[in-house]
Amino acid sequence: MNNTFLTLIMVGYNVEFGLAASLVSLAISLPRMYDAFLDPLIGSLSDRWKGPWGKRRPFLLVGSILGALGCIAFWCPPFRVHQEFMGLPGPWPLFGWLIGVAFFYYTAYAIYSVPYLALGLGMTTDDRARSELMGYRVAANNLVLCTVVPLASWLIYKNWLGTTPAESLLAIGGILALLIIGTGGVTALFTRESATSAEIITKPAHKPSVRADLRAVLKNKPFLMVVGIVSFNLLSLGAIMSLAFFLMFSVVYPGGSVENKSSIMTLSSIGGFAGNIFGFMLAPYVAVLSARVGRKRLLLFALGNMIVAYLLSPLIFSPTCPWLFLVFKLQITFSLTCVWILTLSMLADVSDMDELENGSRRDGLFSSMFNWGTKVAFSLSAVASGLAIDWSGFDAKLGLQSPETITFLRWVFALGPIPFFVASIYFTMIFPYSPEKTAMLRKKLPGRIAEPEDVPT
């Protein structure tokens, strides 16, 4: 969702409002850095929270409301602020608005996403059920991505929601805000939290401080391996996939006309729809594949498949056969679905093993640092993509891009992600926990119950 959201902001602020791609990526990236302090705080706070609504659900409700407001605010100023605000010349008024709203939005995202991930880690202790649970989580996410997001991208250059792309973006922001507050509110009001062994095992004489808990999490090597696998994938995918729009702008539908821009967004929307429908159907079966071939083998195959897809990517951007992009999209969707589901299952194993060693549950803190790793990856990918676009010499005002620009974008897209996928393969190979090992060790957790306990609504 964040990757697609980044693409919408890049298209809106760079192509339509004229803000330099490097400034757009910088404005989106800087707020993610302070998550280094915010995410652990929210994770630890939710671990310690006590109330009739449980540990996580109050955060889900507040985060969804604030996130909806931020989603609308992104698209409110372009009609006025990008021209002149407080007498400041140049791009700085628009840049200032974008970075301010980004700080607000990503604060709301942290309030929601950290407890949301922690909520799922303790719902079951069975490895296959855990993979299935994460599969349904990814499937639900893909269901939204394959409907709302492609439709939103497609509507930017239609006149159905406004007379200009800027007005269409504001209307799309309102639609996404309703989706955020609706799904977030349902999750907060109707989800049941599980009772974990941290609540029923004898509690330690004194509770470790947030600093001590954070230090223990950051020294957990298997946890750092899981974060590395996901972060390197997101760093490469986030930096490179946003270049796809500019490659289609330069190669597949060159010229810069409104009709060509509309064709690009139509193809991107169809690709997003097809990919996410495929991911939605695939997600429940990843657990079955993992049980048959092994979790580590399936993850290694998925990472290798992405390397092959990107090495072959120079063939997909063709004005004579633009639909080759859909084949690439489906190939990447298969691998990314496997990576998300399997690494979240691995993260739950790490949390269980940590509980076995210290006697208390730190799902919130593990989730916060996992989220922070993905956010740093997204931030760095945004900076990298913006710099790559600027270094390529891409100019949205030109009808046709230079051959040097096209060559640069092609090779960066094809070769840029490879080192990061290789790093993810290395961390996968040395990850120490297998489902069989964790199942055997988990039996040592006294009093653990897997069935959810009703929380008053």
C-alpha positions as CSV (number, residue, x, y, z in Angstrom):
1,M,0.0,0.0,0.0
2,N,2.8,2.4,0.9
3,N,4.7,1.6,-2.3
4,T,1.6,2.3,-4.4
5,F,0.9,5.4,-2.3
6,L,4.4,6.6,-3.0
7,T,3.8,6.2,-6.7
8,L,0.6,8.3,-6.6
9,I,2.4,11.1,-4.7
10,M,5.3,11.0,-7.1
11,V,3.0,11.2,-10.1
12,G,0.9,14.0,-8.5
13,Y,3.6,16.2,-7.1
14,N,6.3,15.7,-9.8
15,V,4.4,15.3,-13.0
16,E,1.3,17.4,-12.3
17,F,2.5,20.0,-9.7
18,G,6.1,20.4,-11.0
19,L,8.0,19.6,-7.7
20,A,11.4,18.0,-8.4
21,A,11.4,14.2,-7.9
22,S,14.3,14.5,-5.5
23,L,12.3,16.9,-3.3
24,V,9.2,14.7,-3.4
25,S,11.2,11.7,-2.3
26,L,13.0,13.7,0.4
27,A,9.7,15.0,1.8
28,I,8.4,11.5,2.0
29,S,11.6,10.0,3.4
30,L,12.5,12.4,6.2
31,P,9.4,11.7,8.4
32,R,10.1,8.0,8.3
33,M,13.4,8.5,10.1
34,Y,11.9,9.7,13.3
35,D,10.1,6.4,13.4
36,A,13.3,5.2,15.0
37,F,12.0,6.8,18.2
38,L,8.2,6.6,17.6
39,D,7.8,2.9,16.6
40,P,9.5,1.4,19.7
41,L,7.6,3.8,21.9
42,I,4.3,2.7,20.5
43,G,5.2,-0.9,20.5
44,S,6.3,-0.9,24.2
45,L,3.3,1.2,25.1
46,S,0.9,-1.3,23.5
47,D,2.7,-4.2,25.2
48,R,2.1,-2.5,28.6
49,W,-1.4,-1.1,27.9
50,K,-4.3,-2.3,30.1
51,G,-7.9,-1.6,29.5
52,P,-11.3,-3.1,28.7
53,W,-10.6,-2.9,25.0
54,G,-7.4,-4.9,25.2
55,K,-3.8,-3.9,24.4
56,R,-4.0,-3.2,20.7
57,R,-7.5,-2.1,19.6
58,P,-7.5,1.4,21.0
59,F,-4.4,2.2,18.9
60,L,-6.1,0.8,15.8
61,L,-9.0,3.1,16.2
62,V,-7.0,6.2,16.8
63,G,-4.5,5.5,14.1
64,S,-7.2,4.9,11.5
65,I,-9.0,8.2,12.2
66,L,-5.8,10.2,12.1
67,G,-4.6,8.4,9.0
68,A,-7.8,9.2,7.1
69,L,-7.3,12.9,7.9
70,G,-3.7,12.8,6.7
71,C,-4.8,11.1,3.5
72,I,-7.1,14.0,2.6
73,A,-4.5,16.6,3.7
74,F,-2.0,15.4,1.1
75,W,-4.2,16.7,-1.7
76,C,-5.7,19.8,-0.2
77,P,-3.0,22.4,-1.0
78,P,-2.0,22.0,-4.6
79,F,-4.6,24.5,-5.9
80,R,-3.2,27.3,-3.7
81,V,0.1,26.4,-2.0
82,H,2.0,25.4,-5.1
83,Q,1.6,28.9,-6.5
84,E,2.4,31.0,-3.4
85,F,2.2,30.6,0.3
86,M,3.5,33.1,3.0
87,G,5.3,34.9,0.2
88,L,7.9,32.2,-0.3
89,P,9.1,31.8,-3.9
90,G,10.0,28.6,-5.8
91,P,9.1,25.1,-4.8
92,W,9.5,25.5,-1.1
93,P,5.8,26.2,-0.2
94,L,4.7,23.0,-1.8
95,F,7.7,21.1,-0.4
96,G,6.9,22.4,3.1
97,W,3.3,21.4,2.9
98,L,4.2,17.9,1.7
99,I,6.7,17.2,4.4
100,G,4.4,18.5,7.1
101,V,1.5,16.3,6.1
102,A,3.9,13.4,5.6
103,F,5.0,13.7,9.3
104,F,1.4,13.7,10.4
105,Y,0.3,10.8,8.2
106,Y,3.2,8.5,9.1
107,T,2.7,9.2,12.8
108,A,-0.9,7.9,12.3
109,Y,0.4,5.0,10.3
110,A,2.8,4.0,13.2
111,I,0.0,4.2,15.7
112,Y,-2.0,1.8,13.7
113,S,0.5,-0.5,12.0
114,V,2.6,-1.5,15.0
115,P,-0.2,-2.8,17.2
116,Y,-1.9,-4.3,14.1
117,L,1.1,-6.5,13.4
118,A,1.6,-7.4,17.1
119,L,-2.1,-8.5,17.2
120,G,-1.5,-11.3,14.8
121,L,1.8,-12.6,16.2
122,G,0.1,-14.2,19.3
123,M,-3.1,-15.5,17.8
124,T,-1.9,-19.0,17.2
125,T,1.0,-21.2,18.1
126,D,0.6,-23.7,15.2
127,D,3.1,-23.1,12.3
128,R,0.8,-24.0,9.5
129,A,-2.1,-22.0,11.1
130,R,0.3,-19.1,11.5
131,S,1.2,-19.1,7.8
132,E,-2.4,-19.4,6.9
133,L,-3.3,-16.5,9.2
134,M,-0.6,-14.3,7.6
135,G,-1.8,-15.5,4.2
136,Y,-5.3,-14.3,4.8
137,R,-3.8,-11.0,6.1
138,V,-1.9,-10.6,2.8
139,A,-5.0,-11.7,0.8
140,A,-7.1,-9.0,2.4
141,N,-4.5,-6.4,1.6
142,N,-4.3,-7.6,-2.0
143,L,-8.1,-7.4,-2.3
144,V,-7.9,-3.7,-1.5
145,L,-4.9,-3.2,-3.7
146,C,-6.5,-4.9,-6.7
147,T,-9.7,-2.8,-6.5
148,V,-9.3,0.6,-5.0
149,V,-5.7,1.4,-5.8
150,P,-5.7,0.6,-9.6
151,L,-9.1,2.4,-9.9
152,A,-7.7,5.4,-8.2
153,S,-4.6,5.5,-10.4
154,W,-6.8,5.2,-13.5
155,L,-9.1,8.0,-12.5
156,I,-6.3,10.6,-12.2
157,Y,-6.5,11.5,-15.9
158,K,-10.2,11.1,-16.3
159,N,-12.6,14.0,-15.8
160,W,-15.1,12.0,-13.7
161,L,-14.0,13.3,-10.3
162,G,-12.7,16.7,-11.3
163,T,-11.9,19.0,-14.3
164,T,-8.2,18.7,-13.7
165,P,-5.8,15.9,-12.4
166,A,-5.3,18.0,-9.2
167,E,-9.0,18.0,-8.5
168,S,-9.2,14.3,-9.2
169,L,-6.4,13.6,-6.8
170,L,-8.3,15.5,-4.0
171,A,-11.4,13.4,-4.7
172,I,-9.3,10.2,-4.7
173,G,-7.8,11.2,-1.3
174,G,-11.3,11.5,0.1
175,I,-12.2,8.0,-1.2
176,L,-9.0,6.5,0.3
177,A,-9.7,8.2,3.6
178,L,-13.1,6.6,3.8
179,L,-11.5,3.2,3.1
180,I,-8.9,3.7,5.8
181,I,-11.3,4.8,8.5
182,G,-13.8,2.1,7.5
183,T,-11.5,-0.9,7.5
184,G,-9.5,0.4,10.5
185,G,-12.7,1.0,12.5
186,V,-14.0,-2.5,11.8
187,T,-10.7,-4.1,12.9
188,A,-10.6,-2.0,16.1
189,L,-14.2,-2.7,17.0
190,F,-14.6,-6.4,16.2
191,T,-11.2,-8.1,16.4
192,R,-10.7,-10.4,19.4
193,E,-7.3,-10.4,21.1
194,S,-5.6,-13.6,22.2
195,A,-4.5,-14.3,25.7
196,T,-0.7,-15.0,25.6
197,S,1.5,-16.7,28.0
198,A,2.9,-13.4,29.0
199,E,-0.5,-12.8,30.7
200,I,-0.7,-16.2,32.4
201,I,2.9,-17.2,33.2
202,T,4.3,-16.0,36.6
203,K,5.4,-12.5,36.0
204,P,9.0,-11.4,36.8
205,A,9.6,-9.4,40.0
206,H,10.2,-6.2,38.1
207,K,9.3,-5.4,34.5
208,P,12.3,-4.5,32.3
209,S,12.6,-0.9,31.1
210,V,11.8,0.1,27.6
211,R,15.5,0.6,27.0
212,A,16.4,-2.8,28.2
213,D,13.7,-4.4,26.1
214,L,14.8,-2.5,23.0
215,R,18.4,-3.5,23.6
216,A,17.4,-7.2,23.8
217,V,15.4,-7.0,20.6
218,L,18.2,-5.3,18.7
219,K,20.6,-8.1,19.9
220,N,18.3,-10.8,18.7
221,K,20.2,-12.1,15.6
222,P,17.3,-14.2,14.1
223,F,15.1,-11.2,14.3
224,L,17.7,-9.0,12.5
225,M,17.8,-11.7,9.8
226,V,14.0,-11.5,9.2
227,V,14.2,-7.7,9.1
228,G,17.1,-7.9,6.7
229,I,15.2,-10.2,4.3
230,V,12.1,-8.0,4.2
231,S,14.0,-4.6,4.2
232,F,16.3,-5.5,1.4
233,N,13.4,-6.6,-0.7
234,L,11.4,-3.5,0.0
235,L,14.4,-1.2,-0.6
236,S,15.0,-2.7,-4.1
237,L,11.3,-2.9,-5.0
238,G,10.4,0.5,-3.7
239,A,13.3,2.2,-5.5
240,I,12.8,0.4,-8.8
241,M,9.1,-0.1,-9.2
242,S,8.4,3.7,-9.1
243,L,10.7,3.9,-12.1
244,A,8.3,1.8,-14.1
245,F,6.0,4.8,-14.7
246,F,8.9,6.9,-16.0
247,L,10.0,4.1,-18.3
248,M,6.5,3.7,-19.7
249,F,6.4,7.5,-20.1
250,S,9.7,7.5,-22.0
251,V,9.5,4.2,-24.0
252,V,6.1,2.6,-24.1
253,Y,3.9,5.7,-24.5
254,P,6.3,8.6,-25.3
255,G,5.2,12.1,-26.1
256,G,3.8,13.4,-22.8
257,S,0.3,14.0,-24.1
258,V,-2.7,13.6,-21.8
259,E,-3.8,10.6,-23.9
260,N,-0.5,8.9,-23.4
261,K,-0.5,9.6,-19.7
262,S,-3.9,8.2,-19.5
263,S,-2.7,5.1,-21.3
264,I,0.2,4.7,-18.9
265,M,-2.1,4.9,-15.8
266,T,-4.6,2.5,-17.5
267,L,-1.9,-0.1,-18.1
268,S,-0.5,0.4,-14.6
269,S,-4.0,0.0,-13.1
270,I,-4.6,-3.1,-15.1
271,G,-1.3,-4.5,-14.0
272,G,-2.0,-3.6,-10.4
273,F,-5.4,-5.2,-10.6
274,A,-4.2,-8.4,-12.2
275,G,-1.2,-8.7,-9.9
276,N,-3.3,-8.2,-6.7
277,I,-6.0,-10.5,-7.8
278,F,-3.3,-13.1,-8.4
279,G,-1.9,-12.4,-5.0
280,F,-5.3,-12.6,-3.4
281,M,-5.9,-16.0,-4.8
282,L,-2.4,-17.2,-4.1
283,A,-2.0,-16.1,-0.5
284,P,-4.1,-18.9,1.2
285,Y,-2.1,-21.5,-0.7
286,V,1.4,-20.3,0.4
287,A,1.0,-22.2,3.7
288,V,0.2,-25.4,1.7
289,L,3.3,-24.9,-0.5
290,S,5.4,-24.1,2.5
291,A,4.3,-27.3,4.3
292,R,5.1,-29.4,1.2
293,V,8.4,-28.0,0.0
294,G,9.6,-26.3,3.2
295,R,9.5,-22.7,4.3
296,K,13.1,-21.9,3.6
297,R,13.1,-23.6,0.1
298,L,10.0,-21.7,-0.9
299,L,11.4,-18.4,0.2
300,L,14.7,-19.0,-1.6
301,F,12.7,-19.9,-4.8
302,A,10.7,-16.7,-4.5
303,L,13.8,-14.5,-4.1
304,G,15.5,-16.3,-7.1
305,N,12.4,-15.7,-9.2
306,M,12.6,-12.0,-8.6
307,I,16.2,-11.9,-9.8
308,V,15.2,-13.6,-13.0
309,A,12.2,-11.2,-13.5
310,Y,14.4,-8.1,-13.2
311,L,17.2,-9.5,-15.4
312,L,14.6,-10.0,-18.1
313,S,12.9,-6.6,-17.5
314,P,14.6,-4.8,-20.5
315,L,12.3,-6.9,-22.7
316,I,9.0,-5.8,-21.1
317,F,9.1,-2.1,-21.9
318,S,8.2,-2.2,-25.6
319,P,5.9,0.2,-27.5
320,T,5.0,-2.7,-29.8
321,C,3.9,-5.0,-27.0
322,P,3.1,-2.9,-23.8
323,W,1.2,-5.8,-22.2
324,L,4.4,-7.7,-21.5
325,F,4.4,-5.5,-18.3
326,L,1.6,-7.6,-17.0
327,V,3.7,-10.8,-17.2
328,F,6.4,-9.1,-15.2
329,K,3.8,-7.9,-12.6
330,L,2.5,-11.4,-12.0
331,Q,5.9,-12.8,-11.6
332,I,6.9,-10.2,-9.0
333,T,3.5,-10.6,-7.2
334,F,4.1,-14.4,-6.7
335,S,7.5,-13.8,-5.1
336,L,6.4,-10.8,-3.0
337,T,3.3,-12.7,-1.6
338,C,5.6,-15.6,-0.5
339,V,8.1,-13.2,1.1
340,W,5.5,-11.3,3.1
341,I,3.7,-14.4,4.4
342,L,6.7,-16.5,5.2
343,T,8.7,-13.7,6.9
344,L,5.8,-12.8,9.1
345,S,5.6,-16.5,10.1
346,M,9.3,-16.4,10.9
347,L,8.8,-13.2,12.9
348,A,6.2,-15.0,15.1
349,D,8.7,-17.8,15.7
350,V,11.3,-15.3,16.8
351,S,8.9,-13.8,19.3
352,D,8.1,-17.3,20.7
353,M,11.7,-18.2,21.1
354,D,12.4,-14.8,22.8
355,E,9.5,-15.5,25.2
356,L,11.0,-18.9,26.0
357,E,14.3,-17.3,27.0
358,N,13.0,-14.3,29.0
359,G,9.5,-15.3,30.2
360,S,7.6,-12.3,28.9
361,R,6.0,-11.4,25.6
362,R,7.4,-8.6,23.5
363,D,5.2,-8.7,20.4
364,G,4.7,-5.0,20.3
365,L,8.4,-4.2,20.4
366,F,9.3,-6.8,17.8
367,S,6.5,-5.5,15.6
368,S,7.6,-1.9,16.0
369,M,11.2,-2.6,15.1
370,F,10.1,-4.8,12.2
371,N,7.9,-1.9,11.0
372,W,10.7,0.5,11.5
373,G,13.0,-1.6,9.3
374,T,10.5,-1.6,6.5
375,K,9.9,2.1,6.8
376,V,13.6,2.9,6.6
377,A,13.8,0.7,3.5
378,F,10.9,2.6,2.0
379,S,12.5,5.9,2.9
380,L,15.8,5.0,1.3
381,S,14.0,3.6,-1.7
382,A,12.1,6.9,-2.1
383,V,15.4,8.8,-2.0
384,A,17.1,6.4,-4.4
385,S,14.2,6.5,-6.9
386,G,14.1,10.3,-6.9
387,L,17.8,10.6,-7.4
388,A,17.8,8.0,-10.2
389,I,15.0,10.0,-12.0
390,D,16.9,13.3,-11.6
391,W,20.3,11.7,-12.6
392,S,18.7,10.1,-15.7
393,G,17.9,13.6,-17.1
394,F,14.2,12.8,-17.2
395,D,12.1,16.0,-17.9
396,A,8.4,15.7,-17.8
397,K,8.1,18.8,-19.9
398,L,9.8,17.2,-22.9
399,G,7.7,15.3,-25.3
400,L,10.5,12.7,-26.0
401,Q,13.2,11.7,-23.6
402,S,16.8,11.4,-24.8
403,P,18.3,8.0,-25.6
404,E,20.8,8.4,-22.8
405,T,17.9,8.9,-20.3
406,I,16.1,5.8,-21.6
407,T,19.2,3.7,-21.4
408,F,20.0,4.8,-17.9
409,L,16.5,4.0,-16.7
410,R,16.5,0.6,-18.3
411,W,19.7,-0.6,-16.8
412,V,19.0,0.8,-13.3
413,F,15.6,-0.9,-13.4
414,A,17.2,-4.2,-14.5
415,L,20.3,-4.4,-12.3
416,G,19.7,-2.1,-9.3
417,P,17.7,-4.7,-7.3
418,I,20.0,-7.7,-7.8
419,P,22.5,-7.0,-4.9
420,F,19.6,-6.6,-2.4
421,F,18.0,-9.8,-3.5
422,V,21.3,-11.6,-3.0
423,A,21.6,-10.2,0.5
424,S,18.0,-11.5,1.3
425,I,19.0,-14.9,0.0
426,Y,22.0,-15.0,2.3
427,F,19.9,-14.1,5.4
428,T,17.3,-16.7,4.5
429,M,20.0,-19.4,4.2
430,I,21.4,-18.7,7.7
431,F,18.1,-18.2,9.5
432,P,18.3,-20.8,12.4
433,Y,14.6,-21.6,13.2
434,S,12.7,-24.2,11.3
435,P,9.0,-25.0,11.9
436,E,10.0,-28.4,13.4
437,K,12.5,-26.8,15.8
438,T,10.2,-24.1,17.0
439,A,7.3,-26.6,17.4
440,M,9.5,-28.7,19.7
441,L,10.8,-25.8,21.7
442,R,7.3,-24.2,22.0
443,K,6.1,-27.1,24.1
444,K,8.3,-25.7,26.9
445,L,6.1,-22.6,27.2
446,P,3.9,-23.4,30.2
447,G,0.3,-22.4,30.2
448,R,0.2,-21.2,26.6
449,I,-3.3,-21.1,25.1
450,A,-3.9,-20.6,21.4
451,E,-7.6,-20.0,21.3
452,P,-8.7,-16.3,21.3
453,E,-10.3,-14.9,24.4
454,D,-13.2,-12.6,23.9
455,V,-12.6,-8.9,24.7
456,P,-15.6,-6.8,25.4
457,T,-16.8,-4.7,22.5
